[in-house]
Amino acid sequence: MATFVVLEFQLASFLANAHAQTFAAALLRRTAFVPKVEPWFISMAGEKNQVRCDCSWQDFRKGTAGRQ
């Protein structure tokens, strides 16, 4: 079973300023902020019950799905 390691969040460099974040939220479409998701199915209380988690990862983790 793979272990999940949480790394520190890295904000996009063009949104490092709080004022830039405000303008981006007002001017850019929502689709600019919605990354593609990777579905993960996690077993709960045995194999019969599963929960679907839609996960998105920062660019440096693409292809690894958070696994090391």
Secondary structure, 3 states (H helix, E strand, C coil): CCCECCCCCCCCHHHCCHHHHHHHHHHCCHHHCCCCCEEEEEEECCCCEEEEEEECCCHHHCCCCCEC
